[in-house]
Amino acid sequence: MQEKIYMAISQYGETIHGLKHPRKDLAERLGVSPSTLKKQYTERKDRTSYHSGYILLSTGDWFTLYEVKPFGK
């Protein structure tokens, strides 16, 4: 089984690639402590919600996470 890889996209369109451990790696790339990243939730039409990314508390910037999968599999 292949290890999952993630990418994050900020609300400004900035992309951060190659995240194996999303919160830890994102914090490292941003130069902040992982504790300053809090879970971001998105609500579905049926009013349930799911963890969709992280919010950087110091600036209010948010990053939506995506799982990267190889094309054609």
Secondary structure, DSSP 8 states (H G I E B T S, - for coil): ----EEEEEETT--EEEEESSHHHHHHHHHTS-GGGEEEEEEE-TTS-EEEEEEEETTT--EEEEEEE--TT-
